[in-house]
Amino acid sequence: MSKIVLYGVDMSPPVRACMLTLKELQLPYEYVEMDWFKGDHRNPEFLRKSPQGTVPLLEDNGVVIYDSHAICSYLVDKYSKSDDLYPRDLEKRSIVNQRMFFDASIIFMSLRNVSAAFFRKGIAVVPKEKTDNIREALALTETFLGTEPYIAGAALTIADFCCAATISSIPAVLNIDPEKYPRVMAWLARLHQLPYFEELNDVGANKYIAMMRNRLTDIQV
Ligand SMILES: N[C@@H](CCC(=O)N[C@@H](CS)C(=O)NCC(=O)O)C(=O)O
C-alpha cells in the first residue's frame, strides 16, 4: 500500500475530521504536525502543495489533496472495503455531501470568522453578528439531526466526523446550551462512545478552546 502523509495541527477541526476517518478505516499514516506560530503553513514548499495555505493536506503516493471533506471522501472511496462511511447510493451520498458542505460553508466558517479575525488582525472582540452565526449553525445541526442518531441518518458517516470535529470546537466562543440543543449534545455523546474519539478529537479541541478563550476579550451574545 502507498504511504499516506497527513499534514496538520491537532487544534484544527478539519484536521481532526481526517484523523477520525483514517482511524475508523484503520489506515496507517505518517502525521506531520505543523508549527502554526512559526508559519509552517506559509512556507513556499507547503504553499506549492496547497496554494490556500491551509491544513489538513494529505499526500498519498504523489496525490495531493487539501480540504478535509475532499480528503475524507477520497480515503473512503479509495481504501474502504465497504461504503458505509460514504455511501455509493446517490441519494444517500447526497445527504452526506450536503452535511459536509454545510460544515465547510456554515459551521466551520462561523468559527473561522472569529479565529481568523484574531490571528490575522488581532481582533479579540466577537460581535453579536458572529455569535448569531454560530447559534444559527447549531440550530441547523439540531434540525438536521431530527430523530436520527447520526448527522446523515441511521448510520455513522464521514459527515459525522467533519461536523462533530467543528461543533465540538464551538465552546472556543460559545458554550453549547444542552437545553436548546439536546440532539446535538446526545449526538456528541454517541460519538464519544467510539473508542478513539476522545483521544483524536477532544485533546486538540480542548487546546483550541483554551487558546481562544484566553485570547478573546469580549464575546457579545
Ligand atoms: N475547508 C477547509 C478549511 C481548512 C482551514 O481553513 N484550515 C485552517 C485551520 S482550522 C487553516 O489552515 N488556516 C490557516 C490560514 O487560513 O492561514 C478544510 O475543511 O480543510
The ligand as a Gaussian input file, in Angstrom:
#p B3LYP/6-31G(d) Opt

LIG

0 1
 N      -12.423000      23.911000       4.220000
 C      -11.068000      23.615000       4.661000
 C      -10.673000      24.593000       5.761000
 C       -9.221000      24.479000       6.124000
 C       -8.780000      25.587000       7.046000
 O       -9.222000      26.747000       6.946000
 N       -7.863000      25.229000       7.945000
 C       -7.352000      26.198000       8.885000
 C       -7.054000      25.525000      10.216000
 S       -8.529000      25.062000      11.027000
 C       -6.057000      26.767000       8.351000
 O       -5.229000      26.043000       7.838000
 N       -5.876000      28.086000       8.478000
 C       -4.650000      28.734000       8.132000
 C       -4.881000      30.001000       7.384000
 O       -6.018000      30.237000       6.936000
 O       -3.924000      30.749000       7.239000
 C      -10.997000      22.171000       5.150000
 O      -12.029000      21.610000       5.520000
 O       -9.921000      21.585000       5.116000

